[in-house]
């Protein structure tokens, strides 16, 4: 394998990891604000946001947001996840 290719692939991998970390820090906080106390708000925007993400990544982000919205437990993570993924298949 060419050294330039190896370098570019390593940089791409690093950028993807940085993006993932940034998404995990920012999305839950911003989405909590946008949801205004109701996890089932903004489903269309969530479908668009999650369209290229892995379902496991989606679950992780929803759970992080749920911890912010409901620090003592509860929430609608499974309903929200189902709404997003049933909407993705319809679009």
C-alpha positions as a printed NumPy array, in Angstrom:
array([[  0.   ,   0.   ,   0.   ],
       [  1.216,   3.455,  -0.883],
       [  2.375,   5.636,   2.064],
       [  0.141,   8.53 ,   0.978],
       [ -2.863,   6.251,   0.953],
       [ -2.026,   4.96 ,   4.447],
       [ -1.645,   8.528,   5.694],
       [ -4.951,   9.632,   4.178],
       [ -6.791,   6.602,   5.557],
       [ -5.367,   7.206,   9.034],
       [ -6.392,  10.867,   8.894],
       [ -9.867,   9.924,   7.689],
       [-10.224,   7.451,  10.547],
       [ -9.133,  10.115,  13.041],
       [-11.59 ,  12.656,  11.626],
       [-14.424,  10.127,  11.795],
       [-13.628,   9.405,  15.456],
       [-13.478,  13.121,  16.262],
       [-16.83 ,  13.655,  14.541],
       [-18.368,  10.783,  16.502],
       [-17.103,  12.224,  19.799],
       [-18.349,  15.694,  18.893],
       [-21.754,  14.286,  17.932],
       [-22.003,  12.442,  21.272],
       [-21.336,  15.657,  23.186],
       [-23.405,  18.123,  21.191],
       [-26.413,  16.292,  19.736],
       [-28.009,  15.168,  23.01 ],
       [-27.825,  18.664,  24.504],
       [-29.107,  20.454,  21.4  ],
       [-31.86 ,  17.899,  20.84 ],
       [-32.993,  18.133,  24.462],
       [-33.517,  21.855,  23.912],
       [-35.351,  21.295,  20.619],
       [-37.57 ,  18.562,  22.063],
       [-38.902,  20.937,  24.747],
       [-39.671,  18.095,  27.121],
       [-41.287,  15.769,  24.572],
       [-39.019,  13.147,  23.022],
       [-41.457,  12.548,  20.204],
       [-41.121,  16.107,  18.863],
       [-39.049,  16.72 ,  15.738],
       [-39.212,  13.125,  14.48 ],
       [-38.815,  14.295,  10.859],
       [-35.593,  16.128,  11.741],
       [-34.32 ,  13.112,  13.663],
       [-35.038,  10.844,  10.692],
       [-32.976,  13.166,   8.511],
       [-30.14 ,  13.36 ,  11.06 ],
       [-29.953,   9.594,  11.602],
       [-30.404,   8.571,   7.95 ],
       [-26.714,   7.747,   7.447],
       [-25.892,   6.629,  10.969],
       [-25.75 ,   3.105,  12.274],
       [-28.826,   2.058,  14.313],
       [-26.581,   1.342,  17.314],
       [-25.196,   4.878,  17.13 ],
       [-28.767,   6.181,  17.035],
       [-29.669,   4.214,  20.173],
       [-26.573,   5.477,  21.941],
       [-27.355,   9.116,  21.143],
       [-30.999,   8.723,  22.149],
       [-29.957,   7.16 ,  25.459],
       [-27.491,  10.002,  26.119],
       [-30.241,  12.543,  25.45 ],
       [-32.64 ,  10.586,  27.652],
       [-30.185,  10.791,  30.563],
       [-30.212,  14.582,  30.206],
       [-33.991,  14.79 ,  29.963],
       [-34.749,  12.207,  32.672],
       [-31.774,  11.971,  35.049],
       [-33.754,   9.771,  37.465],
       [-34.962,   7.331,  34.843],
       [-37.934,   7.057,  32.547],
       [-38.287,   8.457,  29.08 ],
       [-39.429,   7.197,  25.741],
       [-36.213,   5.954,  24.11 ],
       [-37.75 ,   2.832,  22.58 ],
       [-40.795,   4.714,  21.235],
       [-38.582,   7.471,  19.866],
       [-36.228,   4.942,  18.242],
       [-39.176,   3.067,  16.703],
       [-40.671,   6.331,  15.38 ],
       [-37.366,   7.27 ,  13.774],
       [-36.716,   3.893,  12.164],
       [-40.28 ,   3.263,  11.04 ],
       [-40.178,   6.747,   9.457],
       [-36.857,   6.009,   7.755],
       [-38.322,   3.021,   5.965],
       [-41.305,   5.093,   4.824],
       [-39.134,   7.825,   3.278]])
